[in-house]
Amino acid sequence: MAELTRDEVRRKVSTRAPVERTDLSGIDLSKQRLVKARFDRSDFEGANLEGCDLTEASLKRASLREAYMVGARLSRANLENADLEGANLERAVLAGANLSRASLEGAILTGADLTGARLSFAQLVNVKMGGAKLDKALLEHAELDESYLGGISAEATNLTHATLTKAVLEEAKLTRAVLNDAVLRGANLTGAKLRDAALVGADLSAANCTNADMNGIDARNAILAGAQLMGAVLTGAKVSGIVGTGTVVDGVEVVWVDNSANGDGSQRLENGVIASILSGRGPAKPAAQDASRRYFGRGDVLRNASLQFDAGARVEIDSLFENCTIQLGAGTQMIVGTTGVLADCEIKGAGDITIHGEVFEREVPGIVGARRLLVSSRGALVSSVAQADEATAFAFERGCRLRVKVVQLTKDRSKGKKQKKKDGARK
């Protein structure tokens, strides 16, 4: 039972007194004007907040489980880490609100206005968000698996690293949306508007893209295995490095695609080879600039090998490498994909290394002389890193798994002698 009455809450808010860490479960505050109220860590479980004006209110870490908030106004409200599981926010206004790391599992947001809202790392599994406005919202690393997002407007929305497994996005407007490294396995994108969207490294395995407008999308290194593309429009799409559907592709409306590694339009391909690229069942004629690209695909296993790649090459690994030594030339790009595993391997040379999969060292140090080393949010790295005279540039995204020790590369090491360990930083 609520500690305060409706009138007591209203009086406190009118005097700008905080109502924090207060039990307000089941309270009826419908239609009340509570602008800029401070309810941090308060409990509103099962409360009636229909039509309540909570503009710019602070509800950090508040519990709003099963709260009835139809038509509530929460523009620019702070709901960071709030628990809204099962809450009904139908037609609520949350424009510019901060919902970072909030839990909205099973919530109803049908027709809600989330324009410019921040939902990074938010839990949105199984939400009902049909017809909601999400234009320019931030949803990096958000979890939207099995959610209903039919007819949403999410133009220029940032969904980098978001998971949308089996989500329904029929007729969704995702023009210029950023979905790099997003997971859309089994998602329903029938009739979706994805024109000029960024889908670099996105996983669209078994996704239904029937009749989707995908003109100008950047799908470099995306995974289309088992995806349905019947009736999709793909003119101007950037498709270098994609994993094809694995089946015959027909019924696609496309005049040309860009198969250049840099997505700069320098390898424009027209009808005749496009279907083979999209299906992955036949190689397209390589461009001169792509001659140095090496790709090790899923399911391949390489053991006890010594590999050397020339300066400026691009190496993409989605395979299992065991007990291998890899020598990278200056500026060589080595990308370990989400399915790539380097077990008991050693990597040498002034290359640029990006890890989305897993890398485990064989001996200390496992990585020697890298110019740049990036581990994405889904990556794992267990290794000592020996820096050359030019220090390695590190980038570790939130959520990655690390056990890293940084040491200095000595002249003895460069000559093949045993290196003396120096103090390093364990991440």
Number of C-alpha atoms within 10 A of each C-alpha: 9 16 12 15 14 15 11 11 20 17 13 15 19 14 9 14 13 16 18 17 15 17 18 25 21 18 22 19 22 19 15 18 17 22 20 21 26 23 25 22 21 21 24 26 24 20 22 22 26 22 21 22 23 25 22 22 22 24 27 23 22 24 27 30 23 22 24 25 26 23 21 25 28 28 24 23 25 27 30 23 21 25 27 28 23 21 24 27 28 23 23 25 27 29 23 21 25 28 30 23 22 25 27 26 23 19 24 27 27 23 20 24 26 30 23 22 25 28 27 24 20 24 25 26 23 22 24 24 26 23 22 24 27 27 23 22 24 26 27 23 24 24 26 26 23 20 24 25 27 23 22 24 24 28 23 22 24 26 28 23 24 25 26 29 23 22 24 26 26 23 22 25 25 28 23 21 25 29 28 24 26 25 27 27 24 22 24 28 28 24 21 25 27 27 24 22 24 28 26 24 24 26 29 29 22 19 25 27 25 21 21 24 26 27 22 20 25 27 28 25 23 24 26 25 21 19 25 25 25 17 18 23 24 23 20 23 27 32 25 22 21 23 25 25 24 16 16 12 20 14 13 20 17 19 14 18 25 25 28 22 20 14 17 11 15 13 20 16 19 15 11 10 15 23 21 19 24 25 22 21 16 14 11 16 10 12 14 9 13 16 10 16 17 14 14 18 16 15 10 12 13 14 14 12 13 13 11 13 21 13 16 16 21 22 18 20 24 22 22 19 22 19 18 20 20 18 19 27 19 18 19 24 23 22 20 24 23 21 16 25 24 24 18 20 24 24 25 18 21 23 27 23 22 19 25 25 24 21 26 21 21 20 12 17 22 20 25 25 24 27 21 17 19 18 25 21 18 18 25 21 20 18 23 22 24 26 21 19 9 10 14 20 12 12 12 16 12 11 13 16 18 16 13 15 18 20 21 20 21 18 11 11 15 13 9 8 10 11 18 12 14 13 10 14 11 10 10
